[in-house]
Amino acid sequence: MLDIYSKTQEKKNCGFEIYGFDILIDDKLKPWLVEVNVCPSLSSSSPMDRKIKHMLLTDTLNTIGLDCINQRALI
């Protein structure tokens, strides 16, 4: 009964999460996973950090079907 019920229900929600991976690269260019953050900070501390996080959010929104608008291009 449960299988029939679940197959007839519409799937209206899309669940996803953004994880933050801290990776250390040693002198031999070998990556080491330091930690995985379930709730990473999206604040930026430098222009490079801001650019990377902006691209991450843009790609995430594009993946779920939302188009991001470049406000500077509109001006």
N, C-alpha and C positions, 0 to 999 in steps of 0.2 A: 504494500500500500504506500509506503514512504517513497519508494522509487518512482511509482507512477505519479505521485503528487509533485515530487521535485522536478520531474521532466516536463510537467505542464505549466509550471510557474515561469513567468518572464524574469529574466535577469536584468534588473534595473540599476544595480550598483556596480561600480568598478573599483576594486580595492587595490591600492598599491602604496608602497612606502619608499622613501628615499633614505638610504643608509650612507653614513660617512665612513670611509675606509682610511685609516692612517697607515701609511706605508713608508718604511725607511729603506733607502737604497744605500748599500755599502760601497766600499771603494772598488769592488769587483762588479759593480752594477747589478748585484743580486738583490731583489726586493724581499723585504721582511714585513709581514703583516704585524703591526703593533697592536691595533685594536679596531673594532667595528662599533661605530656609534649608531644607536637606534634612532636617536633624535639629534642629528647634527645641527650645529649652528649655521644659519644662513647669513649672519652678519659678516661684513668684510672688513679686513684690517689693512688691505693694500689694493692698489688698482688691479694687480694681477688676480688677487683673490676675488675681487668683485666681478671681474670679467669671467672667470671660471664658473663662479656660482650663477651668474646671469645665464651663461650658456647651458648649464645644468638644468635650470628651471625652464628655459626656453625649450630644450629638448624634451623634458618631461611633459610639458603642456602640449607640445606637438604630438607626442606619442599617444596621448589620450584624445587627440582630435581637436584641440583648441589652437588656433593660430595666434601667435603673439604679434602685437603691433609695435613697430619701432616708432616711439614718440618723436624722436629727433627727425626722422624722415617725414613726419607729418607737418612739421613746422616750416 
